[in-house]
Amino acid sequence: MANIRTDEEIRLQVEGLKRMKDRFPEFSKFGDKNWELIDAQIDVIQGLKNAEDFYVDETTEEFQDGDNDTYFEAVRAEDWLLGIVKEDIFSD
């Protein structure tokens, strides 16, 4: 995957995601894994993993609703790297 982001843009995005992680509880009141989603985005942006590493096969009996939430956030991070998503993926 060829990203169009500069090292500085990547650094700022990772810092923003880490700040966001510091503010969010590990789990939402609905049981969503906030930190896992953010960590996946950071791993993708830093080039440690790609979105496919987080994909869960939806055809298996073990699949639970929401199992691919991490995958979808990782795809969002890849889209940011490619310039498809223009705005920051973190919120201040």
PDB file of N, CA, C and O in Angstrom:
ATOM      1  N   MET A   1       0.848  -1.170   0.000  1.00  0.00           N
ATOM      2  CA  MET A   1       0.000   0.000   0.000  1.00  0.00           C
ATOM      3  C   MET A   1       0.899   1.240   0.000  1.00  0.00           C
ATOM      4  O   MET A   1       1.746   1.398   0.879  1.00  0.00           O
ATOM      5  N   ALA A   2       0.716   2.087  -0.955  1.00  0.00           N
ATOM      6  CA  ALA A   2       1.500   3.312  -1.056  1.00  0.00           C
ATOM      7  C   ALA A   2       0.729   4.456  -0.385  1.00  0.00           C
ATOM      8  O   ALA A   2      -0.324   4.874  -0.866  1.00  0.00           O
ATOM      9  N   ASN A   3       1.261   4.943   0.708  1.00  0.00           N
ATOM     10  CA  ASN A   3       0.560   6.039   1.369  1.00  0.00           C
ATOM     11  C   ASN A   3       1.046   7.378   0.836  1.00  0.00           C
ATOM     12  O   ASN A   3       2.158   7.487   0.319  1.00  0.00           O
ATOM     13  N   ILE A   4       0.205   8.392   0.966  1.00  0.00           N
ATOM     14  CA  ILE A   4       0.564   9.717   0.472  1.00  0.00           C
ATOM     15  C   ILE A   4       0.884  10.668   1.622  1.00  0.00           C
ATOM     16  O   ILE A   4       1.135  11.852   1.396  1.00  0.00           O
ATOM     17  N   ARG A   5       0.875  10.166   2.831  1.00  0.00           N
ATOM     18  CA  ARG A   5       1.085  11.010   4.009  1.00  0.00           C
ATOM     19  C   ARG A   5       2.564  11.175   4.309  1.00  0.00           C
ATOM     20  O   ARG A   5       3.365  10.264   4.097  1.00  0.00           O
ATOM     21  N   THR A   6       2.908  12.350   4.805  1.00  0.00           N
ATOM     22  CA  THR A   6       4.284  12.615   5.199  1.00  0.00           C
ATOM     23  C   THR A   6       4.538  12.014   6.578  1.00  0.00           C
ATOM     24  O   THR A   6       3.603  11.673   7.304  1.00  0.00           O
ATOM     25  N   ASP A   7       5.816  11.890   6.926  1.00  0.00           N
ATOM     26  CA  ASP A   7       6.171  11.396   8.263  1.00  0.00           C
ATOM     27  C   ASP A   7       5.577  12.297   9.343  1.00  0.00           C
ATOM     28  O   ASP A   7       5.143  11.812  10.388  1.00  0.00           O
ATOM     29  N   GLU A   8       5.556  13.583   9.097  1.00  0.00           N
ATOM     30  CA  GLU A   8       4.998  14.539  10.060  1.00  0.00           C
ATOM     31  C   GLU A   8       3.492  14.333  10.227  1.00  0.00           C
ATOM     32  O   GLU A   8       2.988  14.348  11.351  1.00  0.00           O
ATOM     33  N   GLU A   9       2.775  14.141   9.129  1.00  0.00           N
ATOM     34  CA  GLU A   9       1.334  13.889   9.214  1.00  0.00           C
ATOM     35  C   GLU A   9       1.053  12.602   9.984  1.00  0.00           C
ATOM     36  O   GLU A   9       0.124  12.541  10.790  1.00  0.00           O
ATOM     37  N   ILE A  10       1.852  11.589   9.733  1.00  0.00           N
ATOM     38  CA  ILE A  10       1.693  10.317  10.438  1.00  0.00           C
ATOM     39  C   ILE A  10       1.956  10.506  11.930  1.00  0.00           C
ATOM     40  O   ILE A  10       1.198  10.017  12.768  1.00  0.00           O
ATOM     41  N   ARG A  11       3.023  11.211  12.249  1.00  0.00           N
ATOM     42  CA  ARG A  11       3.354  11.462  13.658  1.00  0.00           C
ATOM     43  C   ARG A  11       2.212  12.188  14.364  1.00  0.00           C
ATOM     44  O   ARG A  11       1.826  11.808  15.469  1.00  0.00           O
ATOM     45  N   LEU A  12       1.673  13.224  13.737  1.00  0.00           N
ATOM     46  CA  LEU A  12       0.586  13.991  14.342  1.00  0.00           C
ATOM     47  C   LEU A  12      -0.685  13.159  14.492  1.00  0.00           C
ATOM     48  O   LEU A  12      -1.409  13.299  15.478  1.00  0.00           O
ATOM     49  N   GLN A  13      -0.955  12.293  13.516  1.00  0.00           N
ATOM     50  CA  GLN A  13      -2.145  11.440  13.588  1.00  0.00           C
ATOM     51  C   GLN A  13      -2.015  10.439  14.744  1.00  0.00           C
ATOM     52  O   GLN A  13      -2.965  10.221  15.496  1.00  0.00           O
ATOM     53  N   VAL A  14      -0.836   9.837  14.875  1.00  0.00           N
ATOM     54  CA  VAL A  14      -0.607   8.881  15.965  1.00  0.00           C
ATOM     55  C   VAL A  14      -0.705   9.586  17.319  1.00  0.00           C
ATOM     56  O   VAL A  14      -1.306   9.055  18.253  1.00  0.00           O
ATOM     57  N   GLU A  15      -0.123  10.768  17.429  1.00  0.00           N
ATOM     58  CA  GLU A  15      -0.227  11.517  18.683  1.00  0.00           C
ATOM     59  C   GLU A  15      -1.681  11.829  19.024  1.00  0.00           C
ATOM     60  O   GLU A  15      -2.087  11.712  20.180  1.00  0.00           O
ATOM     61  N   GLY A  16      -2.463  12.223  18.023  1.00  0.00           N
ATOM     62  CA  GLY A  16      -3.878  12.523  18.238  1.00  0.00           C
ATOM     63  C   GLY A  16      -4.655  11.300  18.685  1.00  0.00           C
ATOM     64  O   GLY A  16      -5.502  11.388  19.575  1.00  0.00           O
ATOM     65  N   LEU A  17      -4.372  10.164  18.075  1.00  0.00           N
ATOM     66  CA  LEU A  17      -5.045   8.920  18.461  1.00  0.00           C
ATOM     67  C   LEU A  17      -4.668   8.518  19.884  1.00  0.00           C
ATOM     68  O   LEU A  17      -5.516   8.041  20.638  1.00  0.00           O
ATOM     69  N   LYS A  18      -3.405   8.708  20.255  1.00  0.00           N
ATOM     70  CA  LYS A  18      -2.981   8.382  21.622  1.00  0.00           C
ATOM     71  C   LYS A  18      -3.646   9.291  22.643  1.00  0.00           C
ATOM     72  O   LYS A  18      -4.027   8.835  23.721  1.00  0.00           O
ATOM     73  N   ARG A  19      -3.790  10.569  22.319  1.00  0.00           N
ATOM     74  CA  ARG A  19      -4.515  11.485  23.216  1.00  0.00           C
ATOM     75  C   ARG A  19      -5.965  11.057  23.369  1.00  0.00           C
ATOM     76  O   ARG A  19      -6.525  11.087  24.465  1.00  0.00           O
ATOM     77  N   MET A  20      -6.560  10.662  22.260  1.00  0.00           N
ATOM     78  CA  MET A  20      -7.945  10.214  22.291  1.00  0.00           C
ATOM     79  C   MET A  20      -8.071   8.958  23.164  1.00  0.00           C
ATOM     80  O   MET A  20      -9.012   8.836  23.948  1.00  0.00           O
ATOM     81  N   LYS A  21      -7.133   8.040  23.026  1.00  0.00           N
ATOM     82  CA  LYS A  21      -7.156   6.810  23.825  1.00  0.00           C
ATOM     83  C   LYS A  21      -7.055   7.140  25.316  1.00  0.00           C
ATOM     84  O   LYS A  21      -7.703   6.496  26.141  1.00  0.00           O
ATOM     85  N   ASP A  22      -6.244   8.142  25.659  1.00  0.00           N
ATOM     86  CA  ASP A  22      -6.102   8.544  27.063  1.00  0.00           C
ATOM     87  C   ASP A  22      -7.411   9.069  27.647  1.00  0.00           C
ATOM     88  O   ASP A  22      -7.651   8.936  28.847  1.00  0.00           O
ATOM     89  N   ARG A  23      -8.252   9.659  26.816  1.00  0.00           N
ATOM     90  CA  ARG A  23      -9.523  10.239  27.273  1.00  0.00           C
ATOM     91  C   ARG A  23     -10.666   9.236  27.324  1.00  0.00           C
ATOM     92  O   ARG A  23     -11.611   9.408  28.094  1.00  0.00           O
ATOM     93  N   PHE A  24     -10.585   8.198  26.516  1.00  0.00           N
ATOM     94  CA  PHE A  24     -11.687   7.241  26.405  1.00  0.00           C
ATOM     95  C   PHE A  24     -11.513   6.097  27.393  1.00  0.00           C
ATOM     96  O   PHE A  24     -10.387   5.692  27.679  1.00  0.00           O
ATOM     97  N   PRO A  25     -12.618   5.574  27.916  1.00  0.00           N
ATOM     98  CA  PRO A  25     -12.512   4.352  28.723  1.00  0.00           C
ATOM     99  C   PRO A  25     -12.160   3.180  27.806  1.00  0.00           C
ATOM    100  O   PRO A  25     -12.381   3.241  26.596  1.00  0.00           O
ATOM    101  N   GLU A  26     -11.617   2.125  28.384  1.00  0.00           N
ATOM    102  CA  GLU A  26     -11.240   0.969  27.563  1.00  0.00           C
ATOM    103  C   GLU A  26     -12.447   0.398  26.817  1.00  0.00           C
ATOM    104  O   GLU A  26     -12.341  -0.017  25.663  1.00  0.00           O
ATOM    105  N   PHE A  27     -13.596   0.386  27.500  1.00  0.00           N
ATOM    106  CA  PHE A  27     -14.834  -0.115  26.901  1.00  0.00           C
ATOM    107  C   PHE A  27     -15.918   0.941  27.011  1.00  0.00           C
ATOM    108  O   PHE A  27     -16.016   1.636  28.022  1.00  0.00           O
ATOM    109  N   SER A  28     -16.732   1.062  25.971  1.00  0.00           N
ATOM    110  CA  SER A  28     -17.865   1.984  26.027  1.00  0.00           C
ATOM    111  C   SER A  28     -18.950   1.375  26.909  1.00  0.00           C
ATOM    112  O   SER A  28     -18.859   0.216  27.312  1.00  0.00           O
ATOM    113  N   LYS A  29     -19.977   2.172  27.203  1.00  0.00           N
ATOM    114  CA  LYS A  29     -21.070   1.645  28.024  1.00  0.00           C
ATOM    115  C   LYS A  29     -21.834   0.537  27.302  1.00  0.00           C
ATOM    116  O   LYS A  29     -22.618  -0.186  27.917  1.00  0.00           O
ATOM    117  N   PHE A  30     -21.604   0.409  26.003  1.00  0.00           N
ATOM    118  CA  PHE A  30     -22.240  -0.651  25.213  1.00  0.00           C
ATOM    119  C   PHE A  30     -21.325  -1.863  25.043  1.00  0.00           C
ATOM    120  O   PHE A  30     -21.704  -2.845  24.404  1.00  0.00           O
ATOM    121  N   GLY A  31     -20.124  -1.795  25.614  1.00  0.00           N
ATOM    122  CA  GLY A  31     -19.175  -2.899  25.521  1.00  0.00           C
ATOM    123  C   GLY A  31     -18.227  -2.818  24.344  1.00  0.00           C
ATOM    124  O   GLY A  31     -17.439  -3.737  24.119  1.00  0.00           O
ATOM    125  N   ASP A  32     -18.292  -1.727  23.583  1.00  0.00           N
ATOM    126  CA  ASP A  32     -17.367  -1.561  22.455  1.00  0.00           C
ATOM    127  C   ASP A  32     -15.935  -1.435  22.980  1.00  0.00           C
ATOM    128  O   ASP A  32     -15.700  -0.822  24.022  1.00  0.00           O
ATOM    129  N   LYS A  33     -14.995  -2.013  22.260  1.00  0.00           N
ATOM    130  CA  LYS A  33     -13.595  -2.039  22.673  1.00  0.00           C
ATOM    131  C   LYS A  33     -12.868  -0.793  22.161  1.00  0.00           C
ATOM    132  O   LYS A  33     -12.140  -0.861  21.170  1.00  0.00           O
ATOM    133  N   ASN A  34     -13.063   0.326  22.825  1.00  0.00           N
ATOM    134  CA  ASN A  34     -12.487   1.599  22.370  1.00  0.00           C
ATOM    135  C   ASN A  34     -10.987   1.507  22.133  1.00  0.00           C
ATOM    136  O   ASN A  34     -10.502   1.896  21.071  1.00  0.00           O
ATOM    137  N   TRP A  35     -10.259   1.005  23.099  1.00  0.00           N
ATOM    138  CA  TRP A  35      -8.800   0.992  22.987  1.00  0.00           C
ATOM    139  C   TRP A  35      -8.327   0.067  21.874  1.00  0.00           C
ATOM    140  O   TRP A  35      -7.361   0.380  21.177  1.00  0.00           O
ATOM    141  N   GLU A  36      -8.988  -1.054  21.703  1.00  0.00           N
ATOM    142  CA  GLU A  36      -8.610  -1.989  20.641  1.00  0.00           C
ATOM    143  C   GLU A  36      -8.757  -1.339  19.265  1.00  0.00           C
ATOM    144  O   GLU A  36      -7.915  -1.525  18.387  1.00  0.00           O
ATOM    145  N   LEU A  37      -9.839  -0.573  19.090  1.00  0.00           N
ATOM    146  CA  LEU A  37     -10.068   0.101  17.814  1.00  0.00           C
ATOM    147  C   LEU A  37      -8.982   1.132  17.544  1.00  0.00           C
ATOM    148  O   LEU A  37      -8.467   1.223  16.430  1.00  0.00           O
ATOM    149  N   ILE A  38      -8.635   1.904  18.564  1.00  0.00           N
ATOM    150  CA  ILE A  38      -7.610   2.939  18.415  1.00  0.00           C
ATOM    151  C   ILE A  38      -6.243   2.308  18.177  1.00  0.00           C
ATOM    152  O   ILE A  38      -5.489   2.766  17.318  1.00  0.00           O
ATOM    153  N   ASP A  39      -5.920   1.261  18.931  1.00  0.00           N
ATOM    154  CA  ASP A  39      -4.630   0.578  18.742  1.00  0.00           C
ATOM    155  C   ASP A  39      -4.499   0.028  17.318  1.00  0.00           C
ATOM    156  O   ASP A  39      -3.420   0.077  16.728  1.00  0.00           O
ATOM    157  N   ALA A  40      -5.583  -0.488  16.780  1.00  0.00           N
ATOM    158  CA  ALA A  40      -5.556  -1.004  15.405  1.00  0.00           C
ATOM    159  C   ALA A  40      -5.244   0.121  14.418  1.00  0.00           C
ATOM    160  O   ALA A  40      -4.451  -0.058  13.494  1.00  0.00           O
ATOM    161  N   GLN A  41      -5.872   1.276  14.619  1.00  0.00           N
ATOM    162  CA  GLN A  41      -5.607   2.408  13.729  1.00  0.00           C
ATOM    163  C   GLN A  41      -4.151   2.838  13.823  1.00  0.00           C
ATOM    164  O   GLN A  41      -3.518   3.115  12.804  1.00  0.00           O
ATOM    165  N   ILE A  42      -3.622   2.896  15.026  1.00  0.00           N
ATOM    166  CA  ILE A  42      -2.217   3.277  15.215  1.00  0.00           C
ATOM    167  C   ILE A  42      -1.304   2.271  14.528  1.00  0.00           C
ATOM    168  O   ILE A  42      -0.364   2.666  13.838  1.00  0.00           O
ATOM    169  N   ASP A  43      -1.562   0.978  14.703  1.00  0.00           N
ATOM    170  CA  ASP A  43      -0.736  -0.053  14.062  1.00  0.00           C
ATOM    171  C   ASP A  43      -0.744   0.082  12.542  1.00  0.00           C
ATOM    172  O   ASP A  43       0.295  -0.069  11.900  1.00  0.00           O
ATOM    173  N   VAL A  44      -1.901   0.362  11.970  1.00  0.00           N
ATOM    174  CA  VAL A  44      -1.999   0.520  10.517  1.00  0.00           C
ATOM    175  C   VAL A  44      -1.250   1.767  10.060  1.00  0.00           C
ATOM    176  O   VAL A  44      -0.496   1.719   9.088  1.00  0.00           O
ATOM    177  N   ILE A  45      -1.451   2.866  10.746  1.00  0.00           N
ATOM    178  CA  ILE A  45      -0.797   4.117  10.355  1.00  0.00           C
ATOM    179  C   ILE A  45       0.720   4.006  10.463  1.00  0.00           C
ATOM    180  O   ILE A  45       1.445   4.577   9.648  1.00  0.00           O
ATOM    181  N   GLN A  46       1.198   3.278  11.462  1.00  0.00           N
ATOM    182  CA  GLN A  46       2.642   3.110  11.630  1.00  0.00           C
ATOM    183  C   GLN A  46       3.229   2.025  10.729  1.00  0.00           C
ATOM    184  O   GLN A  46       4.438   1.797  10.729  1.00  0.00           O
ATOM    185  N   GLY A  47       2.362   1.355   9.960  1.00  0.00           N
ATOM    186  CA  GLY A  47       2.826   0.338   9.033  1.00  0.00           C
ATOM    187  C   GLY A  47       3.134  -1.007   9.676  1.00  0.00           C
ATOM    188  O   GLY A  47       3.771  -1.858   9.055  1.00  0.00           O
ATOM    189  N   LEU A  48       2.690  -1.208  10.908  1.00  0.00           N
ATOM    190  CA  LEU A  48       2.948  -2.465  11.605  1.00  0.00           C
ATOM    191  C   LEU A  48       1.985  -3.573  11.167  1.00  0.00           C
ATOM    192  O   LEU A  48       2.328  -4.754  11.206  1.00  0.00           O
ATOM    193  N   LYS A  49       0.788  -3.182  10.756  1.00  0.00           N
ATOM    194  CA  LYS A  49      -0.236  -4.128  10.318  1.00  0.00           C
ATOM    195  C   LYS A  49      -1.031  -3.490   9.194  1.00  0.00           C
ATOM    196  O   LYS A  49      -0.898  -2.297   8.922  1.00  0.00           O
ATOM    197  N   ASN A  50      -1.867  -4.305   8.539  1.00  0.00           N
ATOM    198  CA  ASN A  50      -2.812  -3.757   7.571  1.00  0.00           C
ATOM    199  C   ASN A  50      -4.211  -4.192   7.985  1.00  0.00           C
ATOM    200  O   ASN A  50      -4.362  -5.032   8.872  1.00  0.00           O
ATOM    201  N   ALA A  51      -5.213  -3.640   7.363  1.00  0.00           N
ATOM    202  CA  ALA A  51      -6.597  -3.884   7.775  1.00  0.00           C
ATOM    203  C   ALA A  51      -6.944  -5.365   7.739  1.00  0.00           C
ATOM    204  O   ALA A  51      -7.668  -5.854   8.606  1.00  0.00           O
ATOM    205  N   GLU A  52      -6.437  -6.076   6.751  1.00  0.00           N
ATOM    206  CA  GLU A  52      -6.752  -7.502   6.630  1.00  0.00           C
ATOM    207  C   GLU A  52      -6.333  -8.303   7.856  1.00  0.00           C
ATOM    208  O   GLU A  52      -6.914  -9.351   8.141  1.00  0.00           O
ATOM    209  N   ASP A  53      -5.325  -7.817   8.587  1.00  0.00           N
ATOM    210  CA  ASP A  53      -4.895  -8.505   9.809  1.00  0.00           C
ATOM    211  C   ASP A  53      -5.998  -8.543  10.863  1.00  0.00           C
ATOM    212  O   ASP A  53      -5.945  -9.359  11.783  1.00  0.00           O
ATOM    213  N   PHE A  54      -6.990  -7.676  10.740  1.00  0.00           N
ATOM    214  CA  PHE A  54      -8.051  -7.566  11.740  1.00  0.00           C
ATOM    215  C   PHE A  54      -9.374  -8.171  11.268  1.00  0.00           C
ATOM    216  O   PHE A  54     -10.361  -8.149  12.004  1.00  0.00           O
ATOM    217  N   TYR A  55      -9.401  -8.703  10.065  1.00  0.00           N
ATOM    218  CA  TYR A  55     -10.648  -9.224   9.513  1.00  0.00           C
ATOM    219  C   TYR A  55     -11.053 -10.528  10.208  1.00  0.00           C
ATOM    220  O   TYR A  55     -10.216 -11.398  10.450  1.00  0.00           O
ATOM    221  N   VAL A  56     -12.337 -10.650  10.523  1.00  0.00           N
ATOM    222  CA  VAL A  56     -12.892 -11.873  11.106  1.00  0.00           C
ATOM    223  C   VAL A  56     -13.891 -12.449  10.103  1.00  0.00           C
ATOM    224  O   VAL A  56     -14.796 -11.748   9.652  1.00  0.00           O
ATOM    225  N   ASP A  57     -13.726 -13.709   9.761  1.00  0.00           N
ATOM    226  CA  ASP A  57     -14.604 -14.370   8.790  1.00  0.00           C
ATOM    227  C   ASP A  57     -16.023 -14.439   9.338  1.00  0.00           C
ATOM    228  O   ASP A  57     -16.281 -15.073  10.361  1.00  0.00           O
ATOM    229  N   GLU A  58     -16.925 -13.782   8.643  1.00  0.00           N
ATOM    230  CA  GLU A  58     -18.315 -13.689   9.098  1.00  0.00           C
ATOM    231  C   GLU A  58     -19.114 -14.966   8.866  1.00  0.00           C
ATOM    232  O   GLU A  58     -20.257 -15.065   9.312  1.00  0.00           O
ATOM    233  N   THR A  59     -18.533 -15.940   8.178  1.00  0.00           N
ATOM    234  CA  THR A  59     -19.271 -17.169   7.888  1.00  0.00           C
ATOM    235  C   THR A  59     -19.073 -18.238   8.955  1.00  0.00           C
ATOM    236  O   THR A  59     -19.713 -19.288   8.897  1.00  0.00           O
ATOM    237  N   THR A  60     -18.207 -17.996   9.918  1.00  0.00           N
ATOM    238  CA  THR A  60     -17.968 -18.997  10.958  1.00  0.00           C
ATOM    239  C   THR A  60     -19.034 -18.913  12.042  1.00  0.00           C
ATOM    240  O   THR A  60     -19.647 -17.866  12.249  1.00  0.00           O
ATOM    241  N   GLU A  61     -19.241 -20.016  12.722  1.00  0.00           N
ATOM    242  CA  GLU A  61     -20.217 -20.052  13.810  1.00  0.00           C
ATOM    243  C   GLU A  61     -19.812 -19.165  14.972  1.00  0.00           C
ATOM    244  O   GLU A  61     -20.667 -18.672  15.707  1.00  0.00           O
ATOM    245  N   GLU A  62     -18.507 -18.958  15.145  1.00  0.00           N
ATOM    246  CA  GLU A  62     -18.007 -18.165  16.264  1.00  0.00           C
ATOM    247  C   GLU A  62     -18.201 -16.664  16.056  1.00  0.00           C
ATOM    248  O   GLU A  62     -18.060 -15.886  16.999  1.00  0.00           O
ATOM    249  N   PHE A  63     -18.525 -16.253  14.830  1.00  0.00           N
ATOM    250  CA  PHE A  63     -18.657 -14.824  14.533  1.00  0.00           C
ATOM    251  C   PHE A  63     -19.765 -14.200  15.365  1.00  0.00           C
ATOM    252  O   PHE A  63     -20.876 -14.726  15.433  1.00  0.00           O
ATOM    253  N   GLN A  64     -19.458 -13.086  15.990  1.00  0.00           N
ATOM    254  CA  GLN A  64     -20.415 -12.318  16.783  1.00  0.00           C
ATOM    255  C   GLN A  64     -20.614 -10.952  16.128  1.00  0.00           C
ATOM    256  O   GLN A  64     -19.700 -10.419  15.499  1.00  0.00           O
ATOM    257  N   ASP A  65     -21.796 -10.400  16.279  1.00  0.00           N
ATOM    258  CA  ASP A  65     -22.050  -9.057  15.767  1.00  0.00           C
ATOM    259  C   ASP A  65     -21.027  -8.105  16.378  1.00  0.00           C
ATOM    260  O   ASP A  65     -20.823  -8.107  17.592  1.00  0.00           O
ATOM    261  N   GLY A  66     -20.400  -7.312  15.562  1.00  0.00           N
ATOM    262  CA  GLY A  66     -19.397  -6.360  16.030  1.00  0.00           C
ATOM    263  C   GLY A  66     -17.974  -6.868  15.948  1.00  0.00           C
ATOM    264  O   GLY A  66     -17.038  -6.113  16.216  1.00  0.00           O
ATOM    265  N   ASP A  67     -17.782  -8.134  15.583  1.00  0.00           N
ATOM    266  CA  ASP A  67     -16.431  -8.688  15.517  1.00  0.00           C
ATOM    267  C   ASP A  67     -15.544  -7.965  14.508  1.00  0.00           C
ATOM    268  O   ASP A  67     -14.323  -7.955  14.663  1.00  0.00           O
ATOM    269  N   ASN A  68     -16.125  -7.369  13.492  1.00  0.00           N
ATOM    270  CA  ASN A  68     -15.308  -6.687  12.486  1.00  0.00           C
ATOM    271  C   ASN A  68     -15.211  -5.180  12.708  1.00  0.00           C
ATOM    272  O   ASN A  68     -14.747  -4.461  11.823  1.00  0.00           O
ATOM    273  N   ASP A  69     -15.632  -4.695  13.856  1.00  0.00           N
ATOM    274  CA  ASP A  69     -15.498  -3.264  14.147  1.00  0.00           C
ATOM    275  C   ASP A  69     -14.037  -2.821  14.064  1.00  0.00           C
ATOM    276  O   ASP A  69     -13.734  -1.755  13.528  1.00  0.00           O
ATOM    277  N   THR A  70     -13.139  -3.643  14.594  1.00  0.00           N
ATOM    278  CA  THR A  70     -11.716  -3.305  14.554  1.00  0.00           C
ATOM    279  C   THR A  70     -11.227  -3.262  13.114  1.00  0.00           C
ATOM    280  O   THR A  70     -10.458  -2.377  12.738  1.00  0.00           O
ATOM    281  N   TYR A  71     -11.672  -4.214  12.315  1.00  0.00           N
ATOM    282  CA  TYR A  71     -11.314  -4.241  10.897  1.00  0.00           C
ATOM    283  C   TYR A  71     -11.780  -2.956  10.199  1.00  0.00           C
ATOM    284  O   TYR A  71     -11.020  -2.352   9.442  1.00  0.00           O
ATOM    285  N   PHE A  72     -13.022  -2.540  10.451  1.00  0.00           N
ATOM    286  CA  PHE A  72     -13.551  -1.338   9.794  1.00  0.00           C
ATOM    287  C   PHE A  72     -12.761  -0.084  10.188  1.00  0.00           C
ATOM    288  O   PHE A  72     -12.546   0.798   9.356  1.00  0.00           O
ATOM    289  N   GLU A  73     -12.332  -0.001  11.449  1.00  0.00           N
ATOM    290  CA  GLU A  73     -11.516   1.140  11.877  1.00  0.00           C
ATOM    291  C   GLU A  73     -10.123   1.074  11.250  1.00  0.00           C
ATOM    292  O   GLU A  73      -9.537   2.108  10.931  1.00  0.00           O
ATOM    293  N   ALA A  74      -9.595  -0.133  11.075  1.00  0.00           N
ATOM    294  CA  ALA A  74      -8.299  -0.294  10.406  1.00  0.00           C
ATOM    295  C   ALA A  74      -8.397   0.131   8.936  1.00  0.00           C
ATOM    296  O   ALA A  74      -7.480   0.755   8.404  1.00  0.00           O
ATOM    297  N   VAL A  75      -9.509  -0.210   8.290  1.00  0.00           N
ATOM    298  CA  VAL A  75      -9.740   0.231   6.904  1.00  0.00           C
ATOM    299  C   VAL A  75      -9.789   1.753   6.859  1.00  0.00           C
ATOM    300  O   VAL A  75      -9.235   2.366   5.947  1.00  0.00           O
ATOM    301  N   ARG A  76     -10.440   2.354   7.822  1.00  0.00           N
ATOM    302  CA  ARG A  76     -10.507   3.821   7.882  1.00  0.00           C
ATOM    303  C   ARG A  76      -9.103   4.426   7.982  1.00  0.00           C
ATOM    304  O   ARG A  76      -8.813   5.443   7.352  1.00  0.00           O
ATOM    305  N   ALA A  77      -8.236   3.793   8.777  1.00  0.00           N
ATOM    306  CA  ALA A  77      -6.854   4.267   8.899  1.00  0.00           C
ATOM    307  C   ALA A  77      -6.111   4.108   7.572  1.00  0.00           C
ATOM    308  O   ALA A  77      -5.356   4.997   7.178  1.00  0.00           O
ATOM    309  N   GLU A  78      -6.318   2.988   6.883  1.00  0.00           N
ATOM    310  CA  GLU A  78      -5.705   2.817   5.560  1.00  0.00           C
ATOM    311  C   GLU A  78      -6.209   3.883   4.592  1.00  0.00           C
ATOM    312  O   GLU A  78      -5.432   4.446   3.820  1.00  0.00           O
ATOM    313  N   ASP A  79      -7.506   4.157   4.636  1.00  0.00           N
ATOM    314  CA  ASP A  79      -8.075   5.190   3.763  1.00  0.00           C
ATOM    315  C   ASP A  79      -7.466   6.556   4.065  1.00  0.00           C
ATOM    316  O   ASP A  79      -7.242   7.351   3.153  1.00  0.00           O
ATOM    317  N   TRP A  80      -7.201   6.829   5.330  1.00  0.00           N
ATOM    318  CA  TRP A  80      -6.550   8.089   5.694  1.00  0.00           C
ATOM    319  C   TRP A  80      -5.139   8.128   5.093  1.00  0.00           C
ATOM    320  O   TRP A  80      -4.735   9.137   4.515  1.00  0.00           O
ATOM    321  N   LEU A  81      -4.398   7.031   5.231  1.00  0.00           N
ATOM    322  CA  LEU A  81      -3.036   6.976   4.678  1.00  0.00           C
ATOM    323  C   LEU A  81      -3.023   7.224   3.175  1.00  0.00           C
ATOM    324  O   LEU A  81      -2.113   7.867   2.653  1.00  0.00           O
ATOM    325  N   LEU A  82      -4.027   6.718   2.491  1.00  0.00           N
ATOM    326  CA  LEU A  82      -4.109   6.850   1.030  1.00  0.00           C
ATOM    327  C   LEU A  82      -4.681   8.193   0.586  1.00  0.00           C
ATOM    328  O   LEU A  82      -4.675   8.508  -0.604  1.00  0.00           O
ATOM    329  N   GLY A  83      -5.170   8.977   1.528  1.00  0.00           N
ATOM    330  CA  GLY A  83      -5.749  10.271   1.190  1.00  0.00           C
ATOM    331  C   GLY A  83      -7.215  10.204   0.824  1.00  0.00           C
ATOM    332  O   GLY A  83      -7.800  11.219   0.443  1.00  0.00           O
ATOM    333  N   ILE A  84      -7.826   9.030   0.930  1.00  0.00           N
ATOM    334  CA  ILE A  84      -9.260   8.888   0.651  1.00  0.00           C
ATOM    335  C   ILE A  84     -10.060   9.611   1.725  1.00  0.00           C
ATOM    336  O   ILE A  84     -11.036  10.303   1.433  1.00  0.00           O
ATOM    337  N   VAL A  85      -9.633   9.439   2.968  1.00  0.00           N
ATOM    338  CA  VAL A  85     -10.199  10.195   4.094  1.00  0.00           C
ATOM    339  C   VAL A  85      -9.292  11.392   4.301  1.00  0.00           C
ATOM    340  O   VAL A  85      -8.105  11.236   4.588  1.00  0.00           O
ATOM    341  N   LYS A  86      -9.839  12.569   4.160  1.00  0.00           N
ATOM    342  CA  LYS A  86      -9.037  13.793   4.228  1.00  0.00           C
ATOM    343  C   LYS A  86      -8.848  14.296   5.669  1.00  0.00           C
ATOM    344  O   LYS A  86      -7.773  14.763   6.048  1.00  0.00           O
ATOM    345  N   GLU A  87      -9.931  14.185   6.461  1.00  0.00           N
ATOM    346  CA  GLU A  87      -9.886  14.731   7.816  1.00  0.00           C
ATOM    347  C   GLU A  87      -9.175  13.767   8.770  1.00  0.00           C
ATOM    348  O   GLU A  87      -9.020  12.582   8.477  1.00  0.00           O
ATOM    349  N   ASP A  88      -8.748  14.304   9.918  1.00  0.00           N
ATOM    350  CA  ASP A  88      -8.129  13.474  10.945  1.00  0.00           C
ATOM    351  C   ASP A  88      -9.101  12.383  11.378  1.00  0.00           C
ATOM    352  O   ASP A  88     -10.317  12.578  11.353  1.00  0.00           O
ATOM    353  N   ILE A  89      -8.560  11.239  11.774  1.00  0.00           N
ATOM    354  CA  ILE A  89      -9.421  10.154  12.240  1.00  0.00           C
ATOM    355  C   ILE A  89      -9.524  10.146  13.754  1.00  0.00           C
ATOM    356  O   ILE A  89     -10.198   9.286  14.321  1.00  0.00           O
ATOM    357  N   PHE A  90      -8.881  11.073  14.410  1.00  0.00           N
ATOM    358  CA  PHE A  90      -9.029  11.225  15.857  1.00  0.00           C
ATOM    359  C   PHE A  90      -9.884  12.444  16.141  1.00  0.00           C
ATOM    360  O   PHE A  90     -10.065  13.305  15.280  1.00  0.00           O
ATOM    361  N   SER A  91     -10.403  12.511  17.343  1.00  0.00           N
ATOM    362  CA  SER A  91     -11.177  13.693  17.745  1.00  0.00           C
ATOM    363  C   SER A  91     -10.545  14.289  18.996  1.00  0.00           C
ATOM    364  O   SER A  91     -10.157  13.567  19.915  1.00  0.00           O
ATOM    365  N   ASP A  92     -10.449  15.594  19.019  1.00  0.00           N
ATOM    366  CA  ASP A  92      -9.903  16.285  20.209  1.00  0.00           C
ATOM    367  C   ASP A  92     -11.010  16.771  21.082  1.00  0.00           C
ATOM    368  O   ASP A  92     -10.755  17.374  22.124  1.00  0.00           O
TER     369      ASP A  92
END
